[in-house]
């Protein structure tokens, strides 16, 4: 399992993020407060508070390629 914090600032960011996440066959979740949703669900992402950073949990031990593709959304 891999955890990082991401920030999605616009509708275009959400669309791009979901298209990247959907290419991977393992589960990816987003958690904001007590809510956790499937990162492959655009509607689920819009149900979160996008004004704050969101915790991403990738259920894979080898998520390096995935993290490289979403590096523009990762909060340092």
Buried (B, 14 or more C-beta within 10 A) or exposed (E): EBEBEBBBEEEEBBEBBBEBBEEBEBBBBBBBEEEBBBBBBBEBBEEBEBEEBBBBBBEBEEBEEBBEBBEEBBEE
